[in-house]
Amino acid sequence: MPIVQLLPSDGFFDPDATNILTAAFDTAWQMLKTSGNVLAADYRAASTRELLAKRIIETARRGERDPLRLADDALAHLANPS
């Protein structure tokens, strides 16, 4: 599932922000896949991608716009969802 499908339709994110969120999501997913983490396994991929996307959107709503920090935060959240 692409992250754009989960973006709110309230216009909060402009096209530049949407590009940043997409880049962060793609980076986080690629890092997870190449790490061999079980969360990237085919049977978990859809739910993991949704969790990543939701966390990136949540963090971006608080103002973060650096794609690497967004990706790192989402991956850290998966590792420790408390």
Buried (B, 14 or more C-beta within 10 A) or exposed (E): EEBEEBBEEEEEBEEEEBEBBBBBBBBBBEBBBEEEBEBBEEEEBEEBBBBBBBBBBBBBEEEBEEBEEBBBBBBEBBEEEE
